[in-house]
Amino acid sequence: MENINDYMPLSNDWNKERLETLKQLFPNLFTNEGKLNINELKKVVDPESVSETERYEFRWFGKSAAKRNAFSPSKPSA
């Protein structure tokens, strides 16, 4: 039996579109499986709120601080 929903177009999935845009702009925020990594997103938004865990085994002392500094705005000296 037909109902009215059969004739109604589906609305856009805005969340899916936003995630795809984020994935294109910031691929490092996503896992290899394509899922949003909330901890990586928190590092971008508020780096001080995240306890550091690294994704890879390539580690050295000060790596996390170096990553934060690399994405911080620089201040030219006069």
N, CA, C and O atoms as a CHARMM CRD file, in Angstrom:
* protein
*
  312
    1    1 MET  N      0.84400  -1.17300   0.00000 PROA 1      0.00000
    2    1 MET  CA     0.00000   0.00000   0.00000 PROA 1      0.00000
    3    1 MET  C      0.89200   1.24000   0.00000 PROA 1      0.00000
    4    1 MET  O      1.88300   1.30000   0.72700 PROA 1      0.00000
    5    2 GLU  N      0.54100   2.20500  -0.80200 PROA 2      0.00000
    6    2 GLU  CA     1.29400   3.44600  -0.89400 PROA 2      0.00000
    7    2 GLU  C      0.87300   4.38900   0.22600 PROA 2      0.00000
    8    2 GLU  O     -0.26300   4.36400   0.69900 PROA 2      0.00000
    9    3 ASN  N      1.81800   5.21400   0.63000 PROA 3      0.00000
   10    3 ASN  CA     1.46600   6.26700   1.57400 PROA 3      0.00000
   11    3 ASN  C      2.08600   7.57700   1.09900 PROA 3      0.00000
   12    3 ASN  O      2.81100   7.59800   0.10400 PROA 3      0.00000
   13    4 ILE  N      1.81200   8.62600   1.78000 PROA 4      0.00000
   14    4 ILE  CA     2.25800   9.95300   1.35100 PROA 4      0.00000
   15    4 ILE  C      3.78400  10.07600   1.33200 PROA 4      0.00000
   16    4 ILE  O      4.32700  10.84800   0.54100 PROA 4      0.00000
   17    5 ASN  N      4.47600   9.33300   2.18200 PROA 5      0.00000
   18    5 ASN  CA     5.93700   9.39500   2.21300 PROA 5      0.00000
   19    5 ASN  C      6.57800   8.87400   0.92400 PROA 5      0.00000
   20    5 ASN  O      7.71200   9.23300   0.60800 PROA 5      0.00000
   21    6 ASP  N      5.86900   8.04500   0.19000 PROA 6      0.00000
   22    6 ASP  CA     6.38300   7.54600  -1.08800 PROA 6      0.00000
   23    6 ASP  C      6.50200   8.67100  -2.11300 PROA 6      0.00000
   24    6 ASP  O      7.28500   8.56300  -3.05700 PROA 6      0.00000
   25    7 TYR  N      5.74100   9.74200  -1.94300 PROA 7      0.00000
   26    7 TYR  CA     5.74700  10.84500  -2.90200 PROA 7      0.00000
   27    7 TYR  C      6.54800  12.05400  -2.41800 PROA 7      0.00000
   28    7 TYR  O      6.71300  13.02900  -3.15100 PROA 7      0.00000
   29    8 MET  N      7.03400  11.98700  -1.20100 PROA 8      0.00000
   30    8 MET  CA     7.77500  13.11800  -0.61700 PROA 8      0.00000
   31    8 MET  C      9.27700  12.90500  -0.81000 PROA 8      0.00000
   32    8 MET  O      9.79900  11.83500  -0.49600 PROA 8      0.00000
   33    9 PRO  N      9.96000  13.90600  -1.31800 PROA 9      0.00000
   34    9 PRO  CA    11.42800  13.75800  -1.43600 PROA 9      0.00000
   35    9 PRO  C     12.07900  13.81300  -0.05300 PROA 9      0.00000
   36    9 PRO  O     11.58300  14.47000   0.86200 PROA 9      0.00000
   37   10 LEU  N     13.19500  13.10900   0.07400 PROA 10     0.00000
   38   10 LEU  CA    13.91600  13.14000   1.34300 PROA 10     0.00000
   39   10 LEU  C     14.70300  14.44100   1.45200 PROA 10     0.00000
   40   10 LEU  O     15.21700  14.95200   0.45800 PROA 10     0.00000
   41   11 SER  N     14.78900  14.95700   2.64300 PROA 11     0.00000
   42   11 SER  CA    15.58600  16.16900   2.84300 PROA 11     0.00000
   43   11 SER  C     17.06800  15.79900   2.90100 PROA 11     0.00000
   44   11 SER  O     17.42500  14.63700   3.09500 PROA 11     0.00000
   45   12 ASN  N     17.91000  16.79400   2.73100 PROA 12     0.00000
   46   12 ASN  CA    19.35500  16.56500   2.78400 PROA 12     0.00000
   47   12 ASN  C     19.77700  16.09500   4.16500 PROA 12     0.00000
   48   12 ASN  O     19.19200  16.48500   5.17600 PROA 12     0.00000
   49   13 ASP  N     20.79000  15.25900   4.19200 PROA 13     0.00000
   50   13 ASP  CA    21.39000  14.82900   5.45500 PROA 13     0.00000
   51   13 ASP  C     22.52500  15.81000   5.75000 PROA 13     0.00000
   52   13 ASP  O     23.67000  15.59300   5.35100 PROA 13     0.00000
   53   14 TRP  N     22.19100  16.88600   6.44900 PROA 14     0.00000
   54   14 TRP  CA    23.15100  17.96500   6.68400 PROA 14     0.00000
   55   14 TRP  C     24.34700  17.49900   7.49000 PROA 14     0.00000
   56   14 TRP  O     25.46600  17.95400   7.25000 PROA 14     0.00000
   57   15 ASN  N     24.13700  16.61100   8.42800 PROA 15     0.00000
   58   15 ASN  CA    25.26400  16.11000   9.22000 PROA 15     0.00000
   59   15 ASN  C     26.25700  15.35900   8.33800 PROA 15     0.00000
   60   15 ASN  O     27.46900  15.51900   8.48900 PROA 15     0.00000
   61   16 LYS  N     25.75700  14.55600   7.43700 PROA 16     0.00000
   62   16 LYS  CA    26.62900  13.81400   6.53300 PROA 16     0.00000
   63   16 LYS  C     27.41600  14.77300   5.64200 PROA 16     0.00000
   64   16 LYS  O     28.60900  14.57200   5.41500 PROA 16     0.00000
   65   17 GLU  N     26.75500  15.81000   5.13900 PROA 17     0.00000
   66   17 GLU  CA    27.43500  16.79200   4.29200 PROA 17     0.00000
   67   17 GLU  C     28.51500  17.54300   5.06800 PROA 17     0.00000
   68   17 GLU  O     29.60100  17.78500   4.54300 PROA 17     0.00000
   69   18 ARG  N     28.22300  17.90800   6.30500 PROA 18     0.00000
   70   18 ARG  CA    29.22400  18.61100   7.13100 PROA 18     0.00000
   71   18 ARG  C     30.41800  17.71200   7.42000 PROA 18     0.00000
   72   18 ARG  O     31.56000  18.17000   7.37800 PROA 18     0.00000
   73   19 LEU  N     30.17000  16.44000   7.71300 PROA 19     0.00000
   74   19 LEU  CA    31.27200  15.51800   7.96100 PROA 19     0.00000
   75   19 LEU  C     32.13300  15.33500   6.71300 PROA 19     0.00000
   76   19 LEU  O     33.35600  15.24900   6.81300 PROA 19     0.00000
   77   20 GLU  N     31.50600  15.27700   5.54400 PROA 20     0.00000
   78   20 GLU  CA    32.26700  15.13700   4.29900 PROA 20     0.00000
   79   20 GLU  C     33.12600  16.37600   4.05100 PROA 20     0.00000
   80   20 GLU  O     34.26600  16.26600   3.60100 PROA 20     0.00000
   81   21 THR  N     32.57800  17.55000   4.34300 PROA 21     0.00000
   82   21 THR  CA    33.35400  18.78300   4.19400 PROA 21     0.00000
   83   21 THR  C     34.52700  18.79000   5.15800 PROA 21     0.00000
   84   21 THR  O     35.64400  19.13800   4.77600 PROA 21     0.00000
   85   22 LEU  N     34.28200  18.40800   6.40900 PROA 22     0.00000
   86   22 LEU  CA    35.37100  18.31700   7.39200 PROA 22     0.00000
   87   22 LEU  C     36.44200  17.33400   6.93100 PROA 22     0.00000
   88   22 LEU  O     37.63600  17.59800   7.06700 PROA 22     0.00000
   89   23 LYS  N     36.00900  16.20500   6.38600 PROA 23     0.00000
   90   23 LYS  CA    36.94200  15.17700   5.93900 PROA 23     0.00000
   91   23 LYS  C     37.82400  15.70400   4.80000 PROA 23     0.00000
   92   23 LYS  O     39.00900  15.37900   4.72600 PROA 23     0.00000
   93   24 GLN  N     37.24300  16.51500   3.92100 PROA 24     0.00000
   94   24 GLN  CA    38.01900  17.09200   2.82600 PROA 24     0.00000
   95   24 GLN  C     39.00300  18.13300   3.33200 PROA 24     0.00000
   96   24 GLN  O     40.14400  18.18700   2.87500 PROA 24     0.00000
   97   25 LEU  N     38.56300  18.96400   4.28100 PROA 25     0.00000
   98   25 LEU  CA    39.41300  20.04300   4.78500 PROA 25     0.00000
   99   25 LEU  C     40.43800  19.56900   5.80400 PROA 25     0.00000
  100   25 LEU  O     41.56700  20.05800   5.82500 PROA 25     0.00000
  101   26 PHE  N     40.04600  18.61400   6.65400 PROA 26     0.00000
  102   26 PHE  CA    40.89900  18.15400   7.74400 PROA 26     0.00000
  103   26 PHE  C     40.92000  16.62900   7.79600 PROA 26     0.00000
  104   26 PHE  O     40.33500  16.04600   8.70900 PROA 26     0.00000
  105   27 PRO  N     41.56300  15.98000   6.86400 PROA 27     0.00000
  106   27 PRO  CA    41.54200  14.50900   6.85100 PROA 27     0.00000
  107   27 PRO  C     42.20700  13.89000   8.08200 PROA 27     0.00000
  108   27 PRO  O     41.91100  12.74600   8.42900 PROA 27     0.00000
  109   28 ASN  N     43.09700  14.62600   8.74600 PROA 28     0.00000
  110   28 ASN  CA    43.76500  14.08800   9.92800 PROA 28     0.00000
  111   28 ASN  C     42.82400  13.97600  11.13000 PROA 28     0.00000
  112   28 ASN  O     43.20400  13.38500  12.14100 PROA 28     0.00000
  113   29 LEU  N     41.61600  14.52100  11.05200 PROA 29     0.00000
  114   29 LEU  CA    40.64800  14.40600  12.14100 PROA 29     0.00000
  115   29 LEU  C     39.85400  13.10600  12.07000 PROA 29     0.00000
  116   29 LEU  O     39.01400  12.84800  12.93200 PROA 29     0.00000
  117   30 PHE  N     40.11000  12.28600  11.05300 PROA 30     0.00000
  118   30 PHE  CA    39.34100  11.06400  10.84400 PROA 30     0.00000
  119   30 PHE  C     40.22700   9.84100  10.95700 PROA 30     0.00000
  120   30 PHE  O     41.42400   9.88900  10.67300 PROA 30     0.00000
  121   31 THR  N     39.61400   8.74000  11.37900 PROA 31     0.00000
  122   31 THR  CA    40.33300   7.47500  11.49200 PROA 31     0.00000
  123   31 THR  C     40.49300   6.86600  10.10900 PROA 31     0.00000
  124   31 THR  O     39.92300   7.36300   9.13800 PROA 31     0.00000
  125   32 ASN  N     41.26200   5.80000  10.01900 PROA 32     0.00000
  126   32 ASN  CA    41.42400   5.08900   8.75000 PROA 32     0.00000
  127   32 ASN  C     40.10200   4.51800   8.25000 PROA 32     0.00000
  128   32 ASN  O     39.93200   4.29400   7.05200 PROA 32     0.00000
  129   33 GLU  N     39.17300   4.28500   9.16400 PROA 33     0.00000
  130   33 GLU  CA    37.85800   3.75500   8.79400 PROA 33     0.00000
  131   33 GLU  C     36.89500   4.85800   8.36900 PROA 33     0.00000
  132   33 GLU  O     35.76600   4.56300   7.97600 PROA 33     0.00000
  133   34 GLY  N     37.31500   6.12400   8.43800 PROA 34     0.00000
  134   34 GLY  CA    36.47300   7.24000   8.02300 PROA 34     0.00000
  135   34 GLY  C     35.61200   7.83200   9.11200 PROA 34     0.00000
  136   34 GLY  O     34.76400   8.68000   8.83400 PROA 34     0.00000
  137   35 LYS  N     35.80900   7.40600  10.34900 PROA 35     0.00000
  138   35 LYS  CA    35.03400   7.93100  11.47100 PROA 35     0.00000
  139   35 LYS  C     35.71500   9.16800  12.04100 PROA 35     0.00000
  140   35 LYS  O     36.94300   9.24400  12.07000 PROA 35     0.00000
  141   36 LEU  N     34.92100  10.14100  12.49700 PROA 36     0.00000
  142   36 LEU  CA    35.46600  11.34000  13.12100 PROA 36     0.00000
  143   36 LEU  C     36.12100  10.97000  14.44200 PROA 36     0.00000
  144   36 LEU  O     35.49600  10.33100  15.28900 PROA 36     0.00000
  145   37 ASN  N     37.37800  11.36800  14.62300 PROA 37     0.00000
  146   37 ASN  CA    38.10400  11.11200  15.85800 PROA 37     0.00000
  147   37 ASN  C     37.91100  12.32500  16.76600 PROA 37     0.00000
  148   37 ASN  O     38.52300  13.37300  16.56100 PROA 37     0.00000
  149   38 ILE  N     37.06200  12.16900  17.76100 PROA 38     0.00000
  150   38 ILE  CA    36.68200  13.27400  18.63500 PROA 38     0.00000
  151   38 ILE  C     37.89400  13.85700  19.34800 PROA 38     0.00000
  152   38 ILE  O     37.97400  15.07400  19.51600 PROA 38     0.00000
  153   39 ASN  N     38.84100  13.02000  19.77200 PROA 39     0.00000
  154   39 ASN  CA    40.01900  13.53600  20.46200 PROA 39     0.00000
  155   39 ASN  C     40.86300  14.42400  19.56100 PROA 39     0.00000
  156   39 ASN  O     41.40400  15.43100  20.01800 PROA 39     0.00000
  157   40 GLU  N     40.98400  14.06600  18.28400 PROA 40     0.00000
  158   40 GLU  CA    41.73100  14.91200  17.34500 PROA 40     0.00000
  159   40 GLU  C     41.01400  16.23800  17.14200 PROA 40     0.00000
  160   40 GLU  O     41.66000  17.28000  17.02800 PROA 40     0.00000
  161   41 LEU  N     39.67700  16.21100  17.09600 PROA 41     0.00000
  162   41 LEU  CA    38.90300  17.44000  16.96100 PROA 41     0.00000
  163   41 LEU  C     39.07500  18.32400  18.19100 PROA 41     0.00000
  164   41 LEU  O     39.21700  19.54100  18.07200 PROA 41     0.00000
  165   42 LYS  N     39.06300  17.70800  19.37700 PROA 42     0.00000
  166   42 LYS  CA    39.26400  18.48300  20.60500 PROA 42     0.00000
  167   42 LYS  C     40.63700  19.14000  20.63100 PROA 42     0.00000
  168   42 LYS  O     40.78100  20.24800  21.14800 PROA 42     0.00000
  169   43 LYS  N     41.65100  18.47200  20.07800 PROA 43     0.00000
  170   43 LYS  CA    42.99200  19.06100  20.02900 PROA 43     0.00000
  171   43 LYS  C     43.00800  20.33700  19.20900 PROA 43     0.00000
  172   43 LYS  O     43.74700  21.27200  19.51900 PROA 43     0.00000
  173   44 VAL  N     42.19200  20.37600  18.16100 PROA 44     0.00000
  174   44 VAL  CA    42.11900  21.57000  17.31600 PROA 44     0.00000
  175   44 VAL  C     41.36300  22.67900  18.02800 PROA 44     0.00000
  176   44 VAL  O     41.78700  23.83400  18.00900 PROA 44     0.00000
  177   45 VAL  N     40.23800  22.33300  18.66000 PROA 45     0.00000
  178   45 VAL  CA    39.38100  23.32600  19.28700 PROA 45     0.00000
  179   45 VAL  C     39.95300  23.82800  20.60600 PROA 45     0.00000
  180   45 VAL  O     40.01100  25.03700  20.83200 PROA 45     0.00000
  181   46 ASP  N     40.37400  22.92100  21.47400 PROA 46     0.00000
  182   46 ASP  CA    40.91000  23.30000  22.78500 PROA 46     0.00000
  183   46 ASP  C     42.01700  22.32300  23.17300 PROA 46     0.00000
  184   46 ASP  O     41.76700  21.36300  23.90300 PROA 46     0.00000
  185   47 PRO  N     43.23800  22.55900  22.69200 PROA 47     0.00000
  186   47 PRO  CA    44.32400  21.60100  22.91000 PROA 47     0.00000
  187   47 PRO  C     44.62900  21.32700  24.38200 PROA 47     0.00000
  188   47 PRO  O     45.08400  20.23400  24.72000 PROA 47     0.00000
  189   48 GLU  N     44.39100  22.28400  25.24700 PROA 48     0.00000
  190   48 GLU  CA    44.70600  22.10500  26.66200 PROA 48     0.00000
  191   48 GLU  C     43.76200  21.12100  27.35200 PROA 48     0.00000
  192   48 GLU  O     44.08900  20.60100  28.41800 PROA 48     0.00000
  193   49 SER  N     42.60300  20.86100  26.76200 PROA 49     0.00000
  194   49 SER  CA    41.61400  19.98700  27.40500 PROA 49     0.00000
  195   49 SER  C     41.84300  18.50500  27.11500 PROA 49     0.00000
  196   49 SER  O     41.13000  17.65900  27.65400 PROA 49     0.00000
  197   50 VAL  N     42.81700  18.17700  26.27900 PROA 50     0.00000
  198   50 VAL  CA    43.01400  16.79200  25.85800 PROA 50     0.00000
  199   50 VAL  C     44.27300  16.23200  26.48600 PROA 50     0.00000
  200   50 VAL  O     45.34600  16.83200  26.41200 PROA 50     0.00000
  201   51 SER  N     44.12400  15.05500  27.11300 PROA 51     0.00000
  202   51 SER  CA    45.31700  14.35800  27.57500 PROA 51     0.00000
  203   51 SER  C     45.89900  13.65500  26.36100 PROA 51     0.00000
  204   51 SER  O     45.18500  12.96600  25.63300 PROA 51     0.00000
  205   52 GLU  N     47.16500  13.82600  26.15000 PROA 52     0.00000
  206   52 GLU  CA    47.81600  13.37400  24.92500 PROA 52     0.00000
  207   52 GLU  C     47.93700  11.86800  24.80900 PROA 52     0.00000
  208   52 GLU  O     48.43300  11.19900  25.71600 PROA 52     0.00000
  209   53 THR  N     47.48900  11.35300  23.70600 PROA 53     0.00000
  210   53 THR  CA    47.77200   9.98100  23.29700 PROA 53     0.00000
  211   53 THR  C     48.10600  10.05500  21.81600 PROA 53     0.00000
  212   53 THR  O     47.42500  10.73800  21.05100 PROA 53     0.00000
  213   54 GLU  N     49.12900   9.36900  21.42700 PROA 54     0.00000
  214   54 GLU  CA    49.57500   9.40200  20.03600 PROA 54     0.00000
  215   54 GLU  C     48.95900   8.23900  19.26600 PROA 54     0.00000
  216   54 GLU  O     48.72500   7.16900  19.82700 PROA 54     0.00000
  217   55 ARG  N     48.69500   8.45800  17.97000 PROA 55     0.00000
  218   55 ARG  CA    48.12600   7.41000  17.13300 PROA 55     0.00000
  219   55 ARG  C     49.19300   6.45900  16.62000 PROA 55     0.00000
  220   55 ARG  O     48.90200   5.29500  16.34800 PROA 55     0.00000
  221   56 TYR  N     50.40700   6.93000  16.48600 PROA 56     0.00000
  222   56 TYR  CA    51.45800   6.12400  15.87300 PROA 56     0.00000
  223   56 TYR  C     52.53200   5.79900  16.90200 PROA 56     0.00000
  224   56 TYR  O     52.57800   6.40200  17.97400 PROA 56     0.00000
  225   57 GLU  N     53.37000   4.86900  16.57800 PROA 57     0.00000
  226   57 GLU  CA    54.45000   4.48500  17.47800 PROA 57     0.00000
  227   57 GLU  C     55.71200   5.31800  17.27200 PROA 57     0.00000
  228   57 GLU  O     56.71600   5.08300  17.94300 PROA 57     0.00000
  229   58 PHE  N     55.67900   6.27100  16.37200 PROA 58     0.00000
  230   58 PHE  CA    56.80300   7.15800  16.13100 PROA 58     0.00000
  231   58 PHE  C     56.72800   8.26900  17.16800 PROA 58     0.00000
  232   58 PHE  O     56.03600   9.26500  16.95800 PROA 58     0.00000
  233   59 ARG  N     57.43300   8.10900  18.28800 PROA 59     0.00000
  234   59 ARG  CA    57.28700   9.01000  19.42700 PROA 59     0.00000
  235   59 ARG  C     58.62400   9.58400  19.86800 PROA 59     0.00000
  236   59 ARG  O     59.68000   8.98500  19.66600 PROA 59     0.00000
  237   60 TRP  N     58.54900  10.73400  20.45900 PROA 60     0.00000
  238   60 TRP  CA    59.70100  11.34400  21.11400 PROA 60     0.00000
  239   60 TRP  C     59.18400  12.35700  22.12300 PROA 60     0.00000
  240   60 TRP  O     58.05500  12.83500  22.01400 PROA 60     0.00000
  241   61 PHE  N     60.00200  12.67600  23.08800 PROA 61     0.00000
  242   61 PHE  CA    59.61000  13.62300  24.12300 PROA 61     0.00000
  243   61 PHE  C     59.40100  14.99400  23.49600 PROA 61     0.00000
  244   61 PHE  O     60.26700  15.49200  22.77700 PROA 61     0.00000
  245   62 GLY  N     58.25900  15.59700  23.76700 PROA 62     0.00000
  246   62 GLY  CA    57.95400  16.92600  23.26000 PROA 62     0.00000
  247   62 GLY  C     57.21100  16.93800  21.94000 PROA 62     0.00000
  248   62 GLY  O     56.94500  18.01400  21.40400 PROA 62     0.00000
  249   63 LYS  N     56.86700  15.78000  21.39500 PROA 63     0.00000
  250   63 LYS  CA    56.18700  15.71100  20.10100 PROA 63     0.00000
  251   63 LYS  C     54.81800  16.39800  20.15600 PROA 63     0.00000
  252   63 LYS  O     54.47000  17.15400  19.24900 PROA 63     0.00000
  253   64 SER  N     54.05600  16.14500  21.19500 PROA 64     0.00000
  254   64 SER  CA    52.71600  16.72700  21.30300 PROA 64     0.00000
  255   64 SER  C     52.78400  18.24700  21.38200 PROA 64     0.00000
  256   64 SER  O     51.99300  18.93800  20.74000 PROA 64     0.00000
  257   65 ALA  N     53.71700  18.76600  22.16100 PROA 65     0.00000
  258   65 ALA  CA    53.87000  20.22000  22.25700 PROA 65     0.00000
  259   65 ALA  C     54.31700  20.80000  20.92100 PROA 65     0.00000
  260   65 ALA  O     53.88400  21.88700  20.53900 PROA 65     0.00000
  261   66 ALA  N     55.17900  20.08300  20.21200 PROA 66     0.00000
  262   66 ALA  CA    55.64600  20.55300  18.90400 PROA 66     0.00000
  263   66 ALA  C     54.48300  20.61900  17.91200 PROA 66     0.00000
  264   66 ALA  O     54.40700  21.55400  17.11500 PROA 66     0.00000
  265   67 LYS  N     53.58100  19.64400  17.95200 PROA 67     0.00000
  266   67 LYS  CA    52.41400  19.66700  17.07100 PROA 67     0.00000
  267   67 LYS  C     51.51400  20.84700  17.39100 PROA 67     0.00000
  268   67 LYS  O     51.01500  21.51000  16.48300 PROA 67     0.00000
  269   68 ARG  N     51.29900  21.11800  18.68100 PROA 68     0.00000
  270   68 ARG  CA    50.47200  22.26000  19.06300 PROA 68     0.00000
  271   68 ARG  C     51.11100  23.55700  18.58700 PROA 68     0.00000
  272   68 ARG  O     50.42600  24.42800  18.05100 PROA 68     0.00000
  273   69 ASN  N     52.42200  23.69000  18.77900 PROA 69     0.00000
  274   69 ASN  CA    53.11600  24.90000  18.36600 PROA 69     0.00000
  275   69 ASN  C     53.10800  25.08100  16.85700 PROA 69     0.00000
  276   69 ASN  O     53.06100  26.21100  16.37100 PROA 69     0.00000
  277   70 ALA  N     53.15400  23.99600  16.11700 PROA 70     0.00000
  278   70 ALA  CA    53.16300  24.08000  14.65700 PROA 70     0.00000
  279   70 ALA  C     51.87100  24.69300  14.11300 PROA 70     0.00000
  280   70 ALA  O     51.88600  25.33200  13.06000 PROA 70     0.00000
  281   71 PHE  N     50.76500  24.50400  14.81400 PROA 71     0.00000
  282   71 PHE  CA    49.48700  25.02800  14.34700 PROA 71     0.00000
  283   71 PHE  C     49.06300  26.30000  15.07200 PROA 71     0.00000
  284   71 PHE  O     47.94900  26.78500  14.86900 PROA 71     0.00000
  285   72 SER  N     49.94200  26.84600  15.91700 PROA 72     0.00000
  286   72 SER  CA    49.65500  28.10800  16.60100 PROA 72     0.00000
  287   72 SER  C     50.10600  29.27100  15.72500 PROA 72     0.00000
  288   72 SER  O     51.09500  29.14800  15.00200 PROA 72     0.00000
  289   73 PRO  N     49.39800  30.39700  15.77700 PROA 73     0.00000
  290   73 PRO  CA    49.83900  31.54600  14.99500 PROA 73     0.00000
  291   73 PRO  C     51.19400  32.04000  15.48500 PROA 73     0.00000
  292   73 PRO  O     51.47400  32.04500  16.68400 PROA 73     0.00000
  293   74 SER  N     52.01100  32.44700  14.55500 PROA 74     0.00000
  294   74 SER  CA    53.33700  32.94500  14.92600 PROA 74     0.00000
  295   74 SER  C     53.29700  34.44900  15.13500 PROA 74     0.00000
  296   74 SER  O     52.44900  35.13900  14.57000 PROA 74     0.00000
  297   75 LYS  N     54.21700  34.95400  15.94600 PROA 75     0.00000
  298   75 LYS  CA    54.30800  36.37900  16.23700 PROA 75     0.00000
  299   75 LYS  C     55.66300  36.86300  15.74200 PROA 75     0.00000
  300   75 LYS  O     56.69300  36.50100  16.31000 PROA 75     0.00000
  301   76 PRO  N     55.67500  37.67900  14.68600 PROA 76     0.00000
  302   76 PRO  CA    56.96000  38.16100  14.18100 PROA 76     0.00000
  303   76 PRO  C     57.60400  39.11200  15.18400 PROA 76     0.00000
  304   76 PRO  O     56.92200  39.90100  15.83700 PROA 76     0.00000
  305   77 SER  N     58.90500  39.02500  15.29400 PROA 77     0.00000
  306   77 SER  CA    59.60600  39.93700  16.18300 PROA 77     0.00000
  307   77 SER  C     60.16300  41.09400  15.36500 PROA 77     0.00000
  308   77 SER  O     60.57700  40.92400  14.21800 PROA 77     0.00000
  309   78 ALA  N     60.16400  42.24700  15.96500 PROA 78     0.00000
  310   78 ALA  CA    60.62700  43.44200  15.24000 PROA 78     0.00000
  311   78 ALA  C     62.08000  43.72100  15.51500 PROA 78     0.00000
  312   78 ALA  O     62.63400  44.68600  14.98800 PROA 78     0.00000
